[in-house]
Amino acid sequence: QEQLVESGGGLVQPGGSLTLSCAASELTLWAYAINWFRQAPGKEREGISCIDYGDGGSTYSDSVKGRFTISRDNAKNMVYLQMNSLKPEDTAIYYCAAKSRCDSDYVGAWGQGTQVTVSS
């Protein structure tokens, strides 16, 4: 059973915006670093953003820097990914994952993914 659940994906036009949510079924998310990944058909899974545990900082890949913003709402036990200025190249399945810290390579829990399609 999934410990994390992503939602908010869908079809959006180029230049549009979309917000993804990551919800926990059993985990208290403030205690974990949360890493957003994406995977397009035929391509490797790409780490695009991470927010560290507690009140830690955030990081972004070069491909999304300046367009995407990761955030937490601890009261709701949620993590969000605000995506702006979307491009067709952003089309992928997006996943959230829990890690001990952003600079760790080990992923302890995954969500099922949510599809984002950017097309006119």
Backbone bond lengths (Angstrom), bond angles and torsions (degrees), N, CA, C in turn:
res aa  C-N    CA-C-N  psi(-1)  N-CA   C-N-CA  omega(-1)  CA-C   N-CA-C  phi
1 Q - - - 1.452 - - 1.527 109.23 -
2 E 1.322 115.02 140.78 1.461 120.05 -179.59 1.519 110.91 -70.85
3 Q 1.354 116.14 137.33 1.458 121.19 174.11 1.523 111.96 -91.95
4 L 1.333 117.01 -17.28 1.452 123.34 177.15 1.526 109.20 -125.51
5 V 1.334 116.93 145.82 1.457 122.27 -179.05 1.516 109.06 -133.18
6 E 1.344 116.62 121.46 1.456 122.08 177.02 1.526 110.08 -92.57
7 S 1.327 115.88 150.09 1.450 121.55 174.35 1.523 109.17 -152.39
8 G 1.329 116.65 168.75 1.454 122.05 175.45 1.511 115.27 104.16
9 G 1.312 118.37 -3.29 1.449 120.69 178.59 1.519 111.95 -71.98
10 G 1.324 115.72 169.64 1.446 121.08 179.87 1.505 111.41 164.01
11 L 1.334 115.76 -165.42 1.459 123.42 179.83 1.521 109.43 -98.18
12 V 1.325 116.39 129.44 1.456 121.32 -179.99 1.529 109.01 -140.10
13 Q 1.331 116.82 148.31 1.460 121.20 178.59 1.521 111.01 -76.97
14 P 1.341 117.86 153.15 1.461 119.81 174.27 1.522 111.41 -53.58
15 G 1.326 115.83 137.77 1.450 121.63 -176.32 1.513 114.17 88.27
16 G 1.315 117.15 -9.57 1.447 121.80 -179.05 1.514 113.07 -81.57
17 S 1.337 114.94 -177.21 1.458 122.24 -176.93 1.521 110.88 -129.40
18 L 1.312 115.22 154.78 1.451 122.34 178.74 1.523 107.93 -154.00
19 T 1.333 117.24 144.88 1.457 121.57 176.53 1.518 109.48 -117.92
20 L 1.318 116.43 124.27 1.449 122.51 175.85 1.518 110.16 -98.25
21 S 1.335 116.17 147.76 1.456 122.34 178.49 1.514 110.17 -121.13
22 C 1.328 115.96 145.97 1.452 123.31 175.08 1.515 107.42 -124.09
23 A 1.328 116.91 116.50 1.454 122.70 -178.94 1.523 109.93 -113.98
24 A 1.327 116.02 147.79 1.460 121.71 -178.87 1.516 110.55 -105.74
25 S 1.322 116.13 134.91 1.461 120.41 176.17 1.521 112.37 -85.10
26 E 1.331 117.53 -32.87 1.459 122.13 -177.07 1.519 114.00 -133.21
27 L 1.307 118.21 -22.89 1.461 122.26 -175.02 1.520 112.05 -86.85
28 T 1.325 115.95 147.96 1.456 122.58 169.88 1.524 106.62 -93.70
29 L 1.324 116.48 107.40 1.457 120.50 -164.50 1.523 113.98 -69.19
30 W 1.342 118.79 -23.38 1.465 119.23 -179.31 1.524 111.66 -62.62
31 A 1.352 116.81 -23.43 1.457 121.55 -178.31 1.529 113.06 -82.57
32 Y 1.322 117.36 -2.76 1.451 121.32 -175.17 1.520 111.91 -126.58
33 A 1.315 115.31 149.60 1.451 120.17 163.00 1.527 108.04 -74.71
34 I 1.334 117.05 136.44 1.459 121.52 179.23 1.523 108.37 -115.43
35 N 1.313 114.90 123.51 1.459 123.29 -175.19 1.521 108.78 -113.73
36 W 1.331 117.11 125.83 1.462 121.75 172.02 1.528 109.14 -91.08
37 F 1.329 115.32 130.72 1.457 123.78 175.50 1.519 108.79 -121.10
38 R 1.322 116.30 161.61 1.449 120.86 170.61 1.521 109.71 -142.83
39 Q 1.332 115.61 154.50 1.450 120.52 178.28 1.526 109.83 -143.44
40 A 1.324 115.61 122.49 1.454 122.59 174.95 1.523 108.90 -97.33
41 P 1.344 118.23 155.35 1.465 120.61 -179.89 1.526 112.06 -55.41
42 G 1.327 116.34 130.97 1.449 121.73 178.06 1.510 115.45 77.93
43 K 1.326 117.97 4.27 1.456 121.66 -178.53 1.521 110.90 -121.52
44 E 1.328 115.77 158.53 1.454 121.21 177.95 1.521 110.63 -70.91
45 R 1.332 115.41 153.19 1.447 120.59 173.94 1.526 109.10 -64.55
46 E 1.323 116.41 134.12 1.453 122.83 -174.65 1.522 110.11 -118.36
47 G 1.327 117.05 124.53 1.450 120.91 171.04 1.508 109.64 -76.20
48 I 1.340 118.13 125.17 1.454 120.70 -173.87 1.528 113.65 -114.76
49 S 1.332 118.21 -25.40 1.456 119.95 -179.43 1.515 109.79 -162.71
50 C 1.332 116.33 149.04 1.460 121.62 178.16 1.517 109.28 -146.55
51 I 1.329 116.24 138.51 1.457 122.43 172.51 1.518 107.74 -117.46
52 D 1.331 116.63 129.32 1.450 119.95 -172.45 1.524 111.51 -76.23
53 Y 1.337 115.79 168.11 1.466 120.85 -176.11 1.526 111.21 -65.88
54 G 1.336 115.07 158.86 1.457 120.48 -179.68 1.513 110.83 62.49
55 D 1.314 115.90 -124.62 1.463 122.33 179.66 1.525 110.37 -107.52
56 G 1.321 116.80 35.44 1.448 122.20 -177.61 1.516 113.52 -73.78
57 G 1.315 114.74 170.16 1.450 121.23 -178.32 1.517 113.19 -80.07
58 S 1.321 115.02 -179.07 1.452 121.43 -177.51 1.520 110.61 -126.98
59 T 1.332 115.39 156.27 1.455 122.36 178.07 1.518 109.60 -133.33
60 Y 1.340 116.17 158.68 1.457 122.82 -179.08 1.513 110.11 -140.50
61 S 1.322 115.93 146.18 1.450 120.47 172.15 1.524 109.76 -73.28
62 D 1.327 116.38 158.86 1.458 120.13 179.57 1.529 111.96 -60.54
63 S 1.336 117.28 -29.74 1.452 120.83 -176.25 1.526 113.36 -69.21
64 V 1.341 118.21 -22.04 1.459 120.75 -177.35 1.521 113.09 -121.68
65 K 1.318 118.38 -7.33 1.460 122.23 -176.97 1.526 110.68 -57.02
66 G 1.322 115.82 132.56 1.451 121.55 -178.85 1.511 114.36 88.49
67 R 1.326 118.20 -13.06 1.463 122.45 -179.65 1.525 112.76 -114.62
68 F 1.331 117.33 -33.03 1.466 122.51 -177.27 1.523 109.88 -109.09
69 T 1.340 116.28 148.96 1.453 122.23 177.38 1.524 109.70 -135.31
70 I 1.333 116.97 127.50 1.456 122.08 177.21 1.525 108.97 -100.04
71 S 1.339 117.02 143.42 1.461 120.76 -178.88 1.519 110.54 -152.99
72 R 1.338 115.78 163.49 1.465 122.72 176.97 1.518 110.66 -118.61
73 D 1.328 116.15 150.28 1.452 122.82 164.77 1.527 105.39 -128.02
74 N 1.325 116.42 94.43 1.460 120.38 -174.49 1.527 112.60 -65.48
75 A 1.335 117.49 -31.91 1.456 120.65 179.17 1.524 111.31 -62.77
76 K 1.329 116.78 -33.06 1.458 122.01 179.10 1.523 112.54 -97.50
77 N 1.336 117.15 -2.59 1.462 122.68 -177.32 1.529 110.35 54.84
78 M 1.339 115.56 49.72 1.459 122.48 -175.93 1.527 110.45 -130.89
79 V 1.314 115.59 152.99 1.455 123.55 169.89 1.522 107.28 -126.47
80 Y 1.338 116.37 140.02 1.456 122.06 -175.51 1.523 110.91 -121.37
81 L 1.316 115.34 154.56 1.450 122.05 169.72 1.522 107.89 -129.19
82 Q 1.336 116.48 106.33 1.453 122.24 176.30 1.519 108.12 -85.85
83 M 1.333 116.43 122.39 1.447 122.63 -176.31 1.523 108.97 -116.03
84 N 1.319 116.78 118.96 1.456 123.21 179.33 1.520 110.17 -118.00
85 S 1.327 115.56 164.01 1.473 122.07 177.49 1.522 111.52 49.67
86 L 1.314 115.64 48.45 1.462 120.46 -174.42 1.521 112.18 -66.60
87 K 1.325 115.02 144.22 1.448 123.88 -178.75 1.523 109.48 -119.75
88 P 1.344 118.34 156.15 1.466 119.64 175.37 1.525 113.15 -54.40
89 E 1.326 117.60 -31.32 1.462 121.80 178.62 1.524 112.97 -66.27
90 D 1.330 117.79 -14.53 1.458 121.71 177.16 1.529 112.66 -80.59
91 T 1.325 117.49 -6.76 1.458 121.42 179.77 1.523 110.27 -62.26
92 A 1.331 116.58 122.64 1.460 122.00 -176.16 1.519 108.83 -177.19
93 I 1.322 115.54 171.51 1.455 120.83 166.15 1.521 107.26 -89.39
94 Y 1.326 116.30 129.82 1.457 122.28 -177.07 1.521 109.80 -105.61
95 Y 1.336 116.09 134.10 1.458 123.23 -177.43 1.525 109.86 -125.98
96 C 1.321 116.92 145.70 1.455 120.38 166.35 1.526 108.92 -108.21
97 A 1.322 115.48 151.35 1.454 121.89 -176.49 1.518 109.72 -144.44
98 A 1.329 116.28 146.74 1.457 122.53 179.10 1.520 110.38 -100.56
99 K 1.330 115.95 132.17 1.456 122.53 178.35 1.525 109.08 -132.66
100 S 1.336 116.58 164.77 1.459 120.32 177.76 1.527 111.16 -68.16
101 R 1.326 116.82 -37.30 1.455 123.91 177.68 1.511 108.12 -160.14
102 C 1.324 116.91 158.93 1.454 120.53 -173.31 1.527 113.08 -63.73
103 D 1.329 118.19 -29.95 1.461 119.79 -179.40 1.526 113.17 -87.45
104 S 1.337 117.95 8.03 1.459 122.44 173.91 1.527 110.27 -86.10
105 D 1.334 116.27 146.17 1.457 121.44 176.59 1.527 112.45 -90.09
106 Y 1.322 117.88 -11.31 1.458 121.52 -175.35 1.517 110.95 -89.90
107 V 1.342 116.24 128.33 1.457 123.31 176.35 1.519 108.50 -104.84
108 G 1.340 116.77 123.21 1.449 121.45 -177.05 1.513 114.79 -90.15
109 A 1.322 118.09 -25.59 1.462 121.62 -177.99 1.516 109.95 -153.63
110 W 1.327 116.39 143.40 1.464 123.85 178.91 1.519 110.71 -123.28
111 G 1.318 115.52 154.71 1.451 121.45 166.94 1.515 110.61 -93.08
112 Q 1.339 116.43 179.41 1.466 121.55 -176.94 1.523 112.91 -85.65
113 G 1.309 117.85 -14.61 1.447 122.92 179.60 1.514 113.41 94.80
114 T 1.338 115.43 153.27 1.462 122.35 174.71 1.524 108.48 -136.01
115 Q 1.326 116.77 135.64 1.464 121.95 -174.52 1.518 111.07 -82.25
116 V 1.330 115.74 130.00 1.458 122.93 172.07 1.521 107.88 -116.82
117 T 1.328 116.64 124.13 1.455 122.10 178.32 1.522 108.87 -123.15
118 V 1.332 116.38 122.52 1.461 122.33 179.89 1.521 107.55 -110.70
119 S 1.318 116.84 110.22 1.459 121.60 -175.04 1.515 109.97 -158.96
120 S 1.337 115.85 148.52 1.450 121.40 174.50 1.521 111.45 -88.47
